[in-house]
Amino acid sequence: MNDTKNILIAWLSSTTSVLAAIEYRELITIVSAIVLPVLFFTIGKTVDVLVQVYLKNKEKKE
């Protein structure tokens, strides 16, 4: 549920840039307005998971 909420927040925060890209009507602008939020979300989630794994492993060693 938390991941779904985060995805919705990422998409909703990019709504204005998507609408502006559609108004501007250039393909690269539209693609970047859609792809960049997904890319940033994926990178952020990956870092989050890696930190959690690192902390779990550190906790097990102690």
Residue pairs with C-beta under 8 A, 6 or more apart in sequence:
3 45
6 41
6 45
7 41
10 37
10 38
10 40
10 41
11 37
13 37
14 33
14 34
14 36
14 37
17 33
18 30
18 33
18 34
20 29
20 33
21 29
21 30
21 32
21 33
21 34
22 30
